[in-house]
Amino acid sequence: MDADLRYSIEQFTHEESFLETLRRRVVEAYQAKPTGCGGSFGELLCHELHRGGPHQTGLTFTQLAEKWGISVSLLGELICDHCRRMESLRVNHDYLP
């Protein structure tokens, strides 16, 4: 999956921002290899940070950035963007044990 998320500037359109394109590409990459956690970007992000990795204990930011083929700084931008989107929504985290 790592190679599927590699990106170039030519791969995003003027209709969506770079972060939106990257979010979409993450979701598309997981459609081919579903995790069973859901298909939205937020569900995938939470899965990887809380349940990802070989021992299902969660990936570090560095590990997730490597898996997605992006820098840790760009992963931070994606997480920040995700959090901003969630500020106006009520999120239910009761599904976590």
N, CA, C and O atoms as a CHARMM CRD file, in Angstrom:
* protein
*
  388
    1    1 MET  N      0.82500  -1.19400   0.00000 PROA 1      0.00000
    2    1 MET  CA     0.00000   0.00000   0.00000 PROA 1      0.00000
    3    1 MET  C      0.86500   1.25200   0.00000 PROA 1      0.00000
    4    1 MET  O      0.42200   2.29200  -0.48800 PROA 1      0.00000
    5    2 ASP  N      2.06800   1.19100   0.52200 PROA 2      0.00000
    6    2 ASP  CA     2.89600   2.37900   0.63100 PROA 2      0.00000
    7    2 ASP  C      3.05000   3.11000  -0.69400 PROA 2      0.00000
    8    2 ASP  O      2.90100   4.33000  -0.75700 PROA 2      0.00000
    9    3 ALA  N      3.34900   2.36400  -1.74800 PROA 3      0.00000
   10    3 ALA  CA     3.57100   2.99300  -3.04100 PROA 3      0.00000
   11    3 ALA  C      2.29600   3.63700  -3.57500 PROA 3      0.00000
   12    3 ALA  O      2.37200   4.60700  -4.33000 PROA 3      0.00000
   13    4 ASP  N      1.13500   3.12300  -3.20400 PROA 4      0.00000
   14    4 ASP  CA    -0.12900   3.67200  -3.68100 PROA 4      0.00000
   15    4 ASP  C     -0.36900   5.08600  -3.16900 PROA 4      0.00000
   16    4 ASP  O     -1.07100   5.86600  -3.81300 PROA 4      0.00000
   17    5 LEU  N      0.20000   5.42100  -2.03000 PROA 5      0.00000
   18    5 LEU  CA    -0.05000   6.73800  -1.44700 PROA 5      0.00000
   19    5 LEU  C      1.01100   7.76200  -1.82200 PROA 5      0.00000
   20    5 LEU  O      0.87100   8.94100  -1.49600 PROA 5      0.00000
   21    6 ARG  N      2.04700   7.34100  -2.48800 PROA 6      0.00000
   22    6 ARG  CA     3.04100   8.31000  -2.94100 PROA 6      0.00000
   23    6 ARG  C      2.32300   9.29500  -3.85400 PROA 6      0.00000
   24    6 ARG  O      1.43400   8.91200  -4.61400 PROA 6      0.00000
   25    7 TYR  N      2.70300  10.53200  -3.77800 PROA 7      0.00000
   26    7 TYR  CA     1.96800  11.53800  -4.51400 PROA 7      0.00000
   27    7 TYR  C      2.92900  12.46800  -5.22300 PROA 7      0.00000
   28    7 TYR  O      4.11300  12.53900  -4.89300 PROA 7      0.00000
   29    8 SER  N      2.41500  13.15600  -6.16900 PROA 8      0.00000
   30    8 SER  CA     3.17500  14.21300  -6.81800 PROA 8      0.00000
   31    8 SER  C      2.24600  15.40400  -6.99800 PROA 8      0.00000
   32    8 SER  O      1.02700  15.27300  -6.89600 PROA 8      0.00000
   33    9 ILE  N      2.80700  16.51800  -7.25400 PROA 9      0.00000
   34    9 ILE  CA     2.03700  17.74700  -7.37400 PROA 9      0.00000
   35    9 ILE  C      1.03400  17.64200  -8.51900 PROA 9      0.00000
   36    9 ILE  O     -0.00400  18.30200  -8.48300 PROA 9      0.00000
   37   10 GLU  N      1.31900  16.83300  -9.52800 PROA 10     0.00000
   38   10 GLU  CA     0.42800  16.70300 -10.67500 PROA 10     0.00000
   39   10 GLU  C     -0.83400  15.92800 -10.33400 PROA 10     0.00000
   40   10 GLU  O     -1.79600  15.97600 -11.10100 PROA 10     0.00000
   41   11 GLN  N     -0.86700  15.22000  -9.22100 PROA 11     0.00000
   42   11 GLN  CA    -1.98100  14.34400  -8.91300 PROA 11     0.00000
   43   11 GLN  C     -3.13900  15.04900  -8.22200 PROA 11     0.00000
   44   11 GLN  O     -4.17000  14.42000  -7.98300 PROA 11     0.00000
   45   12 PHE  N     -3.01100  16.30800  -7.89700 PROA 12     0.00000
   46   12 PHE  CA    -4.17200  16.96400  -7.30000 PROA 12     0.00000
   47   12 PHE  C     -4.72100  17.99900  -8.27200 PROA 12     0.00000
   48   12 PHE  O     -3.99800  18.55500  -9.09900 PROA 12     0.00000
   49   13 THR  N     -6.00400  18.23400  -8.14800 PROA 13     0.00000
   50   13 THR  CA    -6.68700  19.11400  -9.09300 PROA 13     0.00000
   51   13 THR  C     -6.88300  20.48800  -8.47900 PROA 13     0.00000
   52   13 THR  O     -6.67200  20.68600  -7.28200 PROA 13     0.00000
   53   14 HSD  N     -7.27900  21.41100  -9.29500 PROA 14     0.00000
   54   14 HSD  CA    -7.54300  22.76400  -8.79900 PROA 14     0.00000
   55   14 HSD  C     -8.87600  22.83700  -8.07300 PROA 14     0.00000
   56   14 HSD  O     -9.14400  23.80800  -7.36600 PROA 14     0.00000
   57   15 GLU  N     -9.72200  21.81000  -8.24100 PROA 15     0.00000
   58   15 GLU  CA   -11.01500  21.81000  -7.57900 PROA 15     0.00000
   59   15 GLU  C    -10.91200  21.43900  -6.10000 PROA 15     0.00000
   60   15 GLU  O    -11.78200  21.80300  -5.30700 PROA 15     0.00000
   61   16 GLU  N     -9.87100  20.72800  -5.73100 PROA 16     0.00000
   62   16 GLU  CA    -9.71000  20.36300  -4.31900 PROA 16     0.00000
   63   16 GLU  C     -8.29900  20.73300  -3.87500 PROA 16     0.00000
   64   16 GLU  O     -7.36800  20.76900  -4.68000 PROA 16     0.00000
   65   17 SER  N     -8.15800  21.00300  -2.59800 PROA 17     0.00000
   66   17 SER  CA    -6.85900  21.40500  -2.07300 PROA 17     0.00000
   67   17 SER  C     -5.92500  20.19800  -2.01200 PROA 17     0.00000
   68   17 SER  O     -6.35200  19.05500  -2.17600 PROA 17     0.00000
   69   18 PHE  N     -4.67700  20.46700  -1.78000 PROA 18     0.00000
   70   18 PHE  CA    -3.68300  19.39900  -1.66100 PROA 18     0.00000
   71   18 PHE  C     -4.05300  18.45000  -0.51800 PROA 18     0.00000
   72   18 PHE  O     -3.97700  17.23300  -0.68400 PROA 18     0.00000
   73   19 LEU  N     -4.45400  18.99000   0.63900 PROA 19     0.00000
   74   19 LEU  CA    -4.82900  18.13700   1.76800 PROA 19     0.00000
   75   19 LEU  C     -6.07100  17.32000   1.44900 PROA 19     0.00000
   76   19 LEU  O     -6.15000  16.14900   1.82100 PROA 19     0.00000
   77   20 GLU  N     -7.04700  17.92000   0.76300 PROA 20     0.00000
   78   20 GLU  CA    -8.24000  17.15800   0.37900 PROA 20     0.00000
   79   20 GLU  C     -7.87700  16.02400  -0.56900 PROA 20     0.00000
   80   20 GLU  O     -8.41000  14.92000  -0.45400 PROA 20     0.00000
   81   21 THR  N     -6.97100  16.29300  -1.50500 PROA 21     0.00000
   82   21 THR  CA    -6.53000  15.25800  -2.43700 PROA 21     0.00000
   83   21 THR  C     -5.83300  14.13900  -1.68100 PROA 21     0.00000
   84   21 THR  O     -6.06900  12.96100  -1.95100 PROA 21     0.00000
   85   22 LEU  N     -4.98300  14.49800  -0.74600 PROA 22     0.00000
   86   22 LEU  CA    -4.26300  13.48600   0.02000 PROA 22     0.00000
   87   22 LEU  C     -5.22100  12.65900   0.86700 PROA 22     0.00000
   88   22 LEU  O     -5.08500  11.43800   0.94300 PROA 22     0.00000
   89   23 ARG  N     -6.18900  13.31500   1.50400 PROA 23     0.00000
   90   23 ARG  CA    -7.21000  12.59200   2.27700 PROA 23     0.00000
   91   23 ARG  C     -7.95000  11.59500   1.38000 PROA 23     0.00000
   92   23 ARG  O     -8.16100  10.44400   1.76300 PROA 23     0.00000
   93   24 ARG  N     -8.33800  12.04100   0.19300 PROA 24     0.00000
   94   24 ARG  CA    -9.05800  11.17700  -0.74400 PROA 24     0.00000
   95   24 ARG  C     -8.19000   9.99300  -1.16800 PROA 24     0.00000
   96   24 ARG  O     -8.67800   8.86700  -1.26400 PROA 24     0.00000
   97   25 ARG  N     -6.91600  10.24300  -1.41900 PROA 25     0.00000
   98   25 ARG  CA    -6.01500   9.16500  -1.84300 PROA 25     0.00000
   99   25 ARG  C     -5.79500   8.14500  -0.72200 PROA 25     0.00000
  100   25 ARG  O     -5.65100   6.95200  -0.99000 PROA 25     0.00000
  101   26 VAL  N     -5.76800   8.60200   0.51600 PROA 26     0.00000
  102   26 VAL  CA    -5.67100   7.66700   1.64800 PROA 26     0.00000
  103   26 VAL  C     -6.89900   6.76100   1.65700 PROA 26     0.00000
  104   26 VAL  O     -6.77400   5.54000   1.74300 PROA 26     0.00000
  105   27 VAL  N     -8.07500   7.35700   1.56700 PROA 27     0.00000
  106   27 VAL  CA    -9.31900   6.57200   1.57200 PROA 27     0.00000
  107   27 VAL  C     -9.33500   5.59400   0.41000 PROA 27     0.00000
  108   27 VAL  O     -9.69900   4.43100   0.58600 PROA 27     0.00000
  109   28 GLU  N     -8.94800   6.04500  -0.76900 PROA 28     0.00000
  110   28 GLU  CA    -8.93600   5.17000  -1.94300 PROA 28     0.00000
  111   28 GLU  C     -7.97300   4.00200  -1.76600 PROA 28     0.00000
  112   28 GLU  O     -8.27900   2.88000  -2.17000 PROA 28     0.00000
  113   29 ALA  N     -6.81800   4.25300  -1.17000 PROA 29     0.00000
  114   29 ALA  CA    -5.83900   3.18900  -0.96000 PROA 29     0.00000
  115   29 ALA  C     -6.37400   2.11100  -0.02400 PROA 29     0.00000
  116   29 ALA  O     -6.10800   0.92400  -0.21700 PROA 29     0.00000
  117   30 TYR  N     -7.13100   2.52900   0.99200 PROA 30     0.00000
  118   30 TYR  CA    -7.68000   1.56500   1.94600 PROA 30     0.00000
  119   30 TYR  C     -8.88900   0.82200   1.38500 PROA 30     0.00000
  120   30 TYR  O     -9.24600  -0.24000   1.89700 PROA 30     0.00000
  121   31 GLN  N     -9.51800   1.35200   0.35700 PROA 31     0.00000
  122   31 GLN  CA   -10.64000   0.63900  -0.25900 PROA 31     0.00000
  123   31 GLN  C    -10.16000  -0.68400  -0.84800 PROA 31     0.00000
  124   31 GLN  O    -10.90100  -1.66700  -0.85400 PROA 31     0.00000
  125   32 ALA  N     -8.94200  -0.71200  -1.33400 PROA 32     0.00000
  126   32 ALA  CA    -8.38100  -1.93800  -1.89900 PROA 32     0.00000
  127   32 ALA  C     -7.99400  -2.93200  -0.80700 PROA 32     0.00000
  128   32 ALA  O     -7.99500  -4.14100  -1.03800 PROA 32     0.00000
  129   33 LYS  N     -7.66200  -2.42600   0.38300 PROA 33     0.00000
  130   33 LYS  CA    -7.26800  -3.26600   1.51600 PROA 33     0.00000
  131   33 LYS  C     -7.97600  -2.77000   2.77100 PROA 33     0.00000
  132   33 LYS  O     -7.35200  -2.11800   3.60900 PROA 33     0.00000
  133   34 PRO  N     -9.27400  -3.06700   2.91700 PROA 34     0.00000
  134   34 PRO  CA   -10.04600  -2.53800   4.05000 PROA 34     0.00000
  135   34 PRO  C     -9.52000  -3.02900   5.40500 PROA 34     0.00000
  136   34 PRO  O     -8.99300  -4.13500   5.52500 PROA 34     0.00000
  137   35 THR  N     -9.67800  -2.18800   6.39900 PROA 35     0.00000
  138   35 THR  CA    -9.24200  -2.52800   7.76100 PROA 35     0.00000
  139   35 THR  C    -10.38300  -3.08700   8.58900 PROA 35     0.00000
  140   35 THR  O    -10.14700  -3.70600   9.62700 PROA 35     0.00000
  141   36 GLY  N    -11.61600  -2.87900   8.14800 PROA 36     0.00000
  142   36 GLY  CA   -12.78000  -3.29500   8.92000 PROA 36     0.00000
  143   36 GLY  C    -13.21100  -2.25400   9.93400 PROA 36     0.00000
  144   36 GLY  O    -14.13900  -2.49300  10.70700 PROA 36     0.00000
  145   37 CYS  N    -12.55500  -1.10400   9.94600 PROA 37     0.00000
  146   37 CYS  CA   -12.86300  -0.05700  10.92600 PROA 37     0.00000
  147   37 CYS  C    -13.78900   1.00900  10.37100 PROA 37     0.00000
  148   37 CYS  O    -14.23400   1.88700  11.11000 PROA 37     0.00000
  149   38 GLY  N    -14.07800   0.94900   9.11500 PROA 38     0.00000
  150   38 GLY  CA   -14.85400   1.99000   8.45600 PROA 38     0.00000
  151   38 GLY  C    -14.03700   2.57400   7.33100 PROA 38     0.00000
  152   38 GLY  O    -12.84600   2.28900   7.20700 PROA 38     0.00000
  153   39 GLY  N    -14.66800   3.38800   6.51300 PROA 39     0.00000
  154   39 GLY  CA   -13.98100   3.85700   5.33100 PROA 39     0.00000
  155   39 GLY  C    -13.70800   5.33600   5.25000 PROA 39     0.00000
  156   39 GLY  O    -13.14200   5.79800   4.25900 PROA 39     0.00000
  157   40 SER  N    -14.09300   6.10300   6.26800 PROA 40     0.00000
  158   40 SER  CA   -13.82700   7.54300   6.20600 PROA 40     0.00000
  159   40 SER  C    -12.38000   7.81300   6.60100 PROA 40     0.00000
  160   40 SER  O    -11.73000   6.98100   7.23400 PROA 40     0.00000
  161   41 PHE  N    -11.89200   8.97800   6.22000 PROA 41     0.00000
  162   41 PHE  CA   -10.52100   9.33100   6.56700 PROA 41     0.00000
  163   41 PHE  C    -10.32100   9.31800   8.08300 PROA 41     0.00000
  164   41 PHE  O     -9.31800   8.80200   8.57500 PROA 41     0.00000
  165   42 GLY  N    -11.27000   9.88200   8.81600 PROA 42     0.00000
  166   42 GLY  CA   -11.15700   9.93100  10.27300 PROA 42     0.00000
  167   42 GLY  C    -11.10800   8.55800  10.90300 PROA 42     0.00000
  168   42 GLY  O    -10.32800   8.31600  11.82400 PROA 42     0.00000
  169   43 GLU  N    -11.94900   7.64900  10.40300 PROA 43     0.00000
  170   43 GLU  CA   -11.94000   6.27800  10.93300 PROA 43     0.00000
  171   43 GLU  C    -10.61100   5.58600  10.63600 PROA 43     0.00000
  172   43 GLU  O    -10.07700   4.86700  11.48100 PROA 43     0.00000
  173   44 LEU  N    -10.08300   5.80500   9.43600 PROA 44     0.00000
  174   44 LEU  CA    -8.80400   5.19200   9.07300 PROA 44     0.00000
  175   44 LEU  C     -7.65400   5.77000   9.89600 PROA 44     0.00000
  176   44 LEU  O     -6.78400   5.03600  10.36400 PROA 44     0.00000
  177   45 LEU  N     -7.66000   7.08600  10.06700 PROA 45     0.00000
  178   45 LEU  CA    -6.62900   7.74200  10.87300 PROA 45     0.00000
  179   45 LEU  C     -6.65100   7.21400  12.30700 PROA 45     0.00000
  180   45 LEU  O     -5.60900   6.84700  12.85000 PROA 45     0.00000
  181   46 CYS  N     -7.82700   7.17600  12.91500 PROA 46     0.00000
  182   46 CYS  CA    -7.94700   6.68400  14.28900 PROA 46     0.00000
  183   46 CYS  C     -7.53900   5.22500  14.39400 PROA 46     0.00000
  184   46 CYS  O     -6.87100   4.82600  15.34800 PROA 46     0.00000
  185   47 HSD  N     -7.94300   4.42800  13.40900 PROA 47     0.00000
  186   47 HSD  CA    -7.55900   3.01200  13.41500 PROA 47     0.00000
  187   47 HSD  C     -6.04700   2.87400  13.42400 PROA 47     0.00000
  188   47 HSD  O     -5.49400   2.13300  14.23700 PROA 47     0.00000
  189   48 GLU  N     -5.38300   3.57200  12.53700 PROA 48     0.00000
  190   48 GLU  CA    -3.92500   3.44300  12.44600 PROA 48     0.00000
  191   48 GLU  C     -3.23200   3.94100  13.71300 PROA 48     0.00000
  192   48 GLU  O     -2.25700   3.33500  14.15700 PROA 48     0.00000
  193   49 LEU  N     -3.71400   5.02000  14.29400 PROA 49     0.00000
  194   49 LEU  CA    -3.06000   5.57000  15.48300 PROA 49     0.00000
  195   49 LEU  C     -3.37400   4.77900  16.75100 PROA 49     0.00000
  196   49 LEU  O     -2.57100   4.76400  17.68400 PROA 49     0.00000
  197   50 HSD  N     -4.53100   4.12400  16.79400 PROA 50     0.00000
  198   50 HSD  CA    -4.92700   3.40400  18.00300 PROA 50     0.00000
  199   50 HSD  C     -4.84900   1.89200  17.87800 PROA 50     0.00000
  200   50 HSD  O     -4.68200   1.19900  18.88100 PROA 50     0.00000
  201   51 ARG  N     -4.96700   1.36800  16.66200 PROA 51     0.00000
  202   51 ARG  CA    -5.01700  -0.08700  16.46800 PROA 51     0.00000
  203   51 ARG  C     -4.07200  -0.60400  15.39700 PROA 51     0.00000
  204   51 ARG  O     -3.96500  -1.81700  15.21500 PROA 51     0.00000
  205   52 GLY  N     -3.38700   0.27500  14.68700 PROA 52     0.00000
  206   52 GLY  CA    -2.51900  -0.14500  13.59000 PROA 52     0.00000
  207   52 GLY  C     -1.24400  -0.81000  14.08600 PROA 52     0.00000
  208   52 GLY  O     -0.95900  -0.83800  15.28300 PROA 52     0.00000
  209   53 GLY  N     -0.49700  -1.33400  13.15000 PROA 53     0.00000
  210   53 GLY  CA     0.78900  -1.94400  13.46700 PROA 53     0.00000
  211   53 GLY  C      0.68300  -3.43500  13.70600 PROA 53     0.00000
  212   53 GLY  O     -0.41200  -3.98700  13.81600 PROA 53     0.00000
  213   54 PRO  N      1.83200  -4.07800  13.78500 PROA 54     0.00000
  214   54 PRO  CA     1.86000  -5.54200  13.89100 PROA 54     0.00000
  215   54 PRO  C      1.23800  -6.07900  15.17900 PROA 54     0.00000
  216   54 PRO  O      0.73100  -7.20100  15.19200 PROA 54     0.00000
  217   55 HSD  N      1.26800  -5.31400  16.24200 PROA 55     0.00000
  218   55 HSD  CA     0.72100  -5.77200  17.52600 PROA 55     0.00000
  219   55 HSD  C     -0.61600  -5.10500  17.84500 PROA 55     0.00000
  220   55 HSD  O     -1.14700  -5.25100  18.94600 PROA 55     0.00000
  221   56 GLN  N     -1.14500  -4.38300  16.88300 PROA 56     0.00000
  222   56 GLN  CA    -2.41500  -3.66800  17.01300 PROA 56     0.00000
  223   56 GLN  C     -2.44000  -2.74100  18.22100 PROA 56     0.00000
  224   56 GLN  O     -3.47100  -2.59000  18.87700 PROA 56     0.00000
  225   57 THR  N     -1.30700  -2.12500  18.51000 PROA 57     0.00000
  226   57 THR  CA    -1.21900  -1.16800  19.61100 PROA 57     0.00000
  227   57 THR  C     -1.16900   0.26700  19.10700 PROA 57     0.00000
  228   57 THR  O     -1.08800   1.20400  19.90100 PROA 57     0.00000
  229   58 GLY  N     -1.21700   0.44100  17.80400 PROA 58     0.00000
  230   58 GLY  CA    -1.18100   1.77900  17.21900 PROA 58     0.00000
  231   58 GLY  C      0.18600   2.11900  16.67000 PROA 58     0.00000
  232   58 GLY  O      1.21600   1.71200  17.20900 PROA 58     0.00000
  233   59 LEU  N      0.17300   2.87000  15.59400 PROA 59     0.00000
  234   59 LEU  CA     1.40800   3.32100  14.97400 PROA 59     0.00000
  235   59 LEU  C      1.81300   4.66900  15.55400 PROA 59     0.00000
  236   59 LEU  O      0.95900   5.45300  15.96700 PROA 59     0.00000
  237   60 THR  N      3.09100   4.93300  15.58400 PROA 60     0.00000
  238   60 THR  CA     3.58400   6.26300  15.94200 PROA 60     0.00000
  239   60 THR  C      3.35100   7.17500  14.74600 PROA 60     0.00000
  240   60 THR  O      3.05100   6.70400  13.64900 PROA 60     0.00000
  241   61 PHE  N      3.48700   8.46600  14.95700 PROA 61     0.00000
  242   61 PHE  CA     3.35600   9.40700  13.84100 PROA 61     0.00000
  243   61 PHE  C      4.40800   9.09500  12.77000 PROA 61     0.00000
  244   61 PHE  O      4.11300   9.14100  11.57600 PROA 61     0.00000
  245   62 THR  N      5.60700   8.78600  13.19000 PROA 62     0.00000
  246   62 THR  CA     6.67600   8.47300  12.24200 PROA 62     0.00000
  247   62 THR  C      6.33500   7.22300  11.43600 PROA 62     0.00000
  248   62 THR  O      6.51400   7.19900  10.21900 PROA 62     0.00000
  249   63 GLN  N      5.84800   6.19200  12.10900 PROA 63     0.00000
  250   63 GLN  CA     5.49100   4.95300  11.40900 PROA 63     0.00000
  251   63 GLN  C      4.34400   5.18300  10.42200 PROA 63     0.00000
  252   63 GLN  O      4.37700   4.67400   9.30200 PROA 63     0.00000
  253   64 LEU  N      3.33500   5.94500  10.83500 PROA 64     0.00000
  254   64 LEU  CA     2.20600   6.19300   9.95500 PROA 64     0.00000
  255   64 LEU  C      2.62700   7.04300   8.76200 PROA 64     0.00000
  256   64 LEU  O      2.19600   6.78600   7.63700 PROA 64     0.00000
  257   65 ALA  N      3.45400   8.04000   8.99200 PROA 65     0.00000
  258   65 ALA  CA     3.95500   8.86100   7.88400 PROA 65     0.00000
  259   65 ALA  C      4.72300   7.99300   6.88800 PROA 65     0.00000
  260   65 ALA  O      4.57000   8.15200   5.67700 PROA 65     0.00000
  261   66 GLU  N      5.54500   7.08200   7.39500 PROA 66     0.00000
  262   66 GLU  CA     6.28000   6.17200   6.51000 PROA 66     0.00000
  263   66 GLU  C      5.31800   5.27000   5.74500 PROA 66     0.00000
  264   66 GLU  O      5.49700   5.05000   4.54700 PROA 66     0.00000
  265   67 LYS  N      4.31000   4.75200   6.41900 PROA 67     0.00000
  266   67 LYS  CA     3.34100   3.86800   5.77000 PROA 67     0.00000
  267   67 LYS  C      2.60600   4.59700   4.64700 PROA 67     0.00000
  268   67 LYS  O      2.37100   4.02600   3.58200 PROA 67     0.00000
  269   68 TRP  N      2.24600   5.85000   4.88300 PROA 68     0.00000
  270   68 TRP  CA     1.51000   6.61900   3.89800 PROA 68     0.00000
  271   68 TRP  C      2.42200   7.30500   2.88800 PROA 68     0.00000
  272   68 TRP  O      1.93800   7.90600   1.92900 PROA 68     0.00000
  273   69 GLY  N      3.72800   7.22600   3.08900 PROA 69     0.00000
  274   69 GLY  CA     4.67100   7.80300   2.14100 PROA 69     0.00000
  275   69 GLY  C      4.70800   9.31600   2.15600 PROA 69     0.00000
  276   69 GLY  O      4.90400   9.94900   1.11900 PROA 69     0.00000
  277   70 ILE  N      4.51700   9.90300   3.34500 PROA 70     0.00000
  278   70 ILE  CA     4.52600  11.35800   3.48700 PROA 70     0.00000
  279   70 ILE  C      5.45300  11.73200   4.64200 PROA 70     0.00000
  280   70 ILE  O      5.89800  10.86500   5.39300 PROA 70     0.00000
  281   71 SER  N      5.73600  13.00500   4.77800 PROA 71     0.00000
  282   71 SER  CA     6.56800  13.46600   5.89000 PROA 71     0.00000
  283   71 SER  C      5.74200  13.52300   7.17400 PROA 71     0.00000
  284   71 SER  O      4.51400  13.58000   7.12800 PROA 71     0.00000
  285   72 VAL  N      6.41800  13.50900   8.30200 PROA 72     0.00000
  286   72 VAL  CA     5.73600  13.64700   9.58800 PROA 72     0.00000
  287   72 VAL  C      5.05700  15.01900   9.66600 PROA 72     0.00000
  288   72 VAL  O      3.97000  15.14000  10.23100 PROA 72     0.00000
  289   73 SER  N      5.68200  16.03100   9.11200 PROA 73     0.00000
  290   73 SER  CA     5.07900  17.37700   9.10500 PROA 73     0.00000
  291   73 SER  C      3.76900  17.38200   8.32700 PROA 73     0.00000
  292   73 SER  O      2.79000  17.98400   8.76800 PROA 73     0.00000
  293   74 LEU  N      3.74100  16.71800   7.17900 PROA 74     0.00000
  294   74 LEU  CA     2.51600  16.65900   6.39700 PROA 74     0.00000
  295   74 LEU  C      1.45700  15.83800   7.12400 PROA 74     0.00000
  296   74 LEU  O      0.27600  16.18500   7.07800 PROA 74     0.00000
  297   75 LEU  N      1.84900  14.76600   7.78900 PROA 75     0.00000
  298   75 LEU  CA     0.89700  14.01000   8.60500 PROA 75     0.00000
  299   75 LEU  C      0.30900  14.92000   9.67700 PROA 75     0.00000
  300   75 LEU  O     -0.89200  14.87000   9.94400 PROA 75     0.00000
  301   76 GLY  N      1.14100  15.74400  10.28800 PROA 76     0.00000
  302   76 GLY  CA     0.65000  16.70100  11.28600 PROA 76     0.00000
  303   76 GLY  C     -0.36800  17.66100  10.69700 PROA 76     0.00000
  304   76 GLY  O     -1.35500  17.99300  11.35300 PROA 76     0.00000
  305   77 GLU  N     -0.14200  18.11200   9.46800 PROA 77     0.00000
  306   77 GLU  CA    -1.10500  18.98500   8.78800 PROA 77     0.00000
  307   77 GLU  C     -2.42300  18.25500   8.56700 PROA 77     0.00000
  308   77 GLU  O     -3.49400  18.83300   8.75400 PROA 77     0.00000
  309   78 LEU  N     -2.34900  16.97900   8.16600 PROA 78     0.00000
  310   78 LEU  CA    -3.56500  16.19300   7.96200 PROA 78     0.00000
  311   78 LEU  C     -4.33500  16.01600   9.26300 PROA 78     0.00000
  312   78 LEU  O     -5.56000  16.13500   9.28500 PROA 78     0.00000
  313   79 ILE  N     -3.62100  15.73500  10.34200 PROA 79     0.00000
  314   79 ILE  CA    -4.26400  15.55800  11.64600 PROA 79     0.00000
  315   79 ILE  C     -4.88800  16.87300  12.10900 PROA 79     0.00000
  316   79 ILE  O     -6.01000  16.88300  12.61500 PROA 79     0.00000
  317   80 CYS  N     -4.17600  17.97000  11.94100 PROA 80     0.00000
  318   80 CYS  CA    -4.69500  19.28700  12.31900 PROA 80     0.00000
  319   80 CYS  C     -5.94500  19.61200  11.50700 PROA 80     0.00000
  320   80 CYS  O     -6.93300  20.09700  12.05800 PROA 80     0.00000
  321   81 ASP  N     -5.90700  19.34900  10.20400 PROA 81     0.00000
  322   81 ASP  CA    -7.05800  19.57900   9.34200 PROA 81     0.00000
  323   81 ASP  C     -8.23900  18.71800   9.79100 PROA 81     0.00000
  324   81 ASP  O     -9.37600  19.19000   9.82000 PROA 81     0.00000
  325   82 HSD  N     -7.97600  17.46600  10.14000 PROA 82     0.00000
  326   82 HSD  CA    -9.02200  16.56900  10.61400 PROA 82     0.00000
  327   82 HSD  C     -9.63800  17.11000  11.91100 PROA 82     0.00000
  328   82 HSD  O    -10.85900  17.11200  12.06300 PROA 82     0.00000
  329   83 CYS  N     -8.80600  17.56000  12.83000 PROA 83     0.00000
  330   83 CYS  CA    -9.30300  18.09200  14.10500 PROA 83     0.00000
  331   83 CYS  C    -10.14600  19.34500  13.89000 PROA 83     0.00000
  332   83 CYS  O    -11.17400  19.51300  14.54700 PROA 83     0.00000
  333   84 ARG  N     -9.73400  20.21900  12.98900 PROA 84     0.00000
  334   84 ARG  CA   -10.52700  21.42500  12.69200 PROA 84     0.00000
  335   84 ARG  C    -11.89900  21.05400  12.16000 PROA 84     0.00000
  336   84 ARG  O    -12.89900  21.68500  12.50500 PROA 84     0.00000
  337   85 ARG  N    -11.94600  20.02600  11.31700 PROA 85     0.00000
  338   85 ARG  CA   -13.22200  19.58200  10.76200 PROA 85     0.00000
  339   85 ARG  C    -14.11600  19.00200  11.85400 PROA 85     0.00000
  340   85 ARG  O    -15.34000  19.09700  11.76300 PROA 85     0.00000
  341   86 MET  N    -13.52900  18.41200  12.86900 PROA 86     0.00000
  342   86 MET  CA   -14.28700  17.76600  13.93800 PROA 86     0.00000
  343   86 MET  C    -14.75500  18.73700  15.01300 PROA 86     0.00000
  344   86 MET  O    -15.64900  18.40500  15.79200 PROA 86     0.00000
  345   87 GLU  N    -14.17000  19.93200  15.07200 PROA 87     0.00000
  346   87 GLU  CA   -14.51200  20.88300  16.12800 PROA 87     0.00000
  347   87 GLU  C    -15.99800  21.19300  16.18800 PROA 87     0.00000
  348   87 GLU  O    -16.55500  21.36500  17.27300 PROA 87     0.00000
  349   88 SER  N    -16.64300  21.26400  15.03200 PROA 88     0.00000
  350   88 SER  CA   -18.05900  21.62500  15.01900 PROA 88     0.00000
  351   88 SER  C    -18.97400  20.40800  15.14300 PROA 88     0.00000
  352   88 SER  O    -20.19200  20.55400  15.24900 PROA 88     0.00000
  353   89 LEU  N    -18.39900  19.22400  15.12900 PROA 89     0.00000
  354   89 LEU  CA   -19.19600  17.99900  15.21800 PROA 89     0.00000
  355   89 LEU  C    -19.06400  17.36100  16.58800 PROA 89     0.00000
  356   89 LEU  O    -18.03800  17.49600  17.25400 PROA 89     0.00000
  357   90 ARG  N    -20.09500  16.67900  16.99200 PROA 90     0.00000
  358   90 ARG  CA   -20.02000  15.89100  18.21300 PROA 90     0.00000
  359   90 ARG  C    -19.55500  14.48500  17.81500 PROA 90     0.00000
  360   90 ARG  O    -20.23500  13.79900  17.05200 PROA 90     0.00000
  361   91 VAL  N    -18.41300  14.06400  18.32500 PROA 91     0.00000
  362   91 VAL  CA   -17.82900  12.79000  17.92900 PROA 91     0.00000
  363   91 VAL  C    -18.02700  11.78200  19.05100 PROA 91     0.00000
  364   91 VAL  O    -17.76100  12.08900  20.21300 PROA 91     0.00000
  365   92 ASN  N    -18.48900  10.58600  18.71500 PROA 92     0.00000
  366   92 ASN  CA   -18.70200   9.51800  19.67900 PROA 92     0.00000
  367   92 ASN  C    -17.51200   8.56800  19.65500 PROA 92     0.00000
  368   92 ASN  O    -17.30200   7.85800  18.67100 PROA 92     0.00000
  369   93 HSD  N    -16.74700   8.55200  20.71500 PROA 93     0.00000
  370   93 HSD  CA   -15.59800   7.64300  20.82100 PROA 93     0.00000
  371   93 HSD  C    -15.92300   6.44300  21.70300 PROA 93     0.00000
  372   93 HSD  O    -15.01100   5.73300  22.12800 PROA 93     0.00000
  373   94 ASP  N    -17.19800   6.20200  21.98700 PROA 94     0.00000
  374   94 ASP  CA   -17.60800   5.10000  22.86500 PROA 94     0.00000
  375   94 ASP  C    -17.28400   3.73000  22.28400 PROA 94     0.00000
  376   94 ASP  O    -17.27400   2.74200  23.01900 PROA 94     0.00000
  377   95 TYR  N    -17.01900   3.64800  20.97700 PROA 95     0.00000
  378   95 TYR  CA   -16.73700   2.35600  20.37000 PROA 95     0.00000
  379   95 TYR  C    -15.37500   1.81000  20.78600 PROA 95     0.00000
  380   95 TYR  O    -15.11300   0.61700  20.63700 PROA 95     0.00000
  381   96 LEU  N    -14.50600   2.67900  21.30800 PROA 96     0.00000
  382   96 LEU  CA   -13.19000   2.19900  21.76600 PROA 96     0.00000
  383   96 LEU  C    -13.32800   1.49400  23.10200 PROA 96     0.00000
  384   96 LEU  O    -14.02000   1.98200  23.99500 PROA 96     0.00000
  385   97 PRO  N    -12.67000   0.34000  23.24700 PROA 97     0.00000
  386   97 PRO  CA   -12.76000  -0.39500  24.52100 PROA 97     0.00000
  387   97 PRO  C    -12.06400   0.30800  25.65600 PROA 97     0.00000
  388   97 PRO  O    -12.05800  -0.19200  26.78100 PROA 97     0.00000
